Amino acid sequence: MTEARNSKPYDLEERTLRFAKEVIAFVGILPKTMANIEIAKQVIRSSGSVGANYIEANEAISKKDFALRVKICRKEVKESRYWLSLLEVKGEEAEKRRQSLTEEATELMRIFGSIVEKVK
């Protein structure tokens, strides 16, 4: 697998899969409050949807369809970032993990935004 300078894979299918898996693992360490349980459902859905829509984009039937799917990826990763910010965390380690996931979401959002611009 090709690796970027910062050890993040260029393969967006793999990268988005890893993002979703890391979100799922992160949710598992959170306090089980009523709010966290509901927000966790949302963040798991949206983070998984990023990769699923990217797979769909790669199977697009037209340039317009590809651009639409990538825009959906960007929307879902923005939503994931929002839900991450709402989760209640306890402890410094959990906060660091949330920050790392938020940074990854921001990077993915920029990547998808760049792809959309290039497709125009």
Helices and strands as residue ranges (DSSP letters): H 12-27, H 34-58, H 63-86, H 92-119
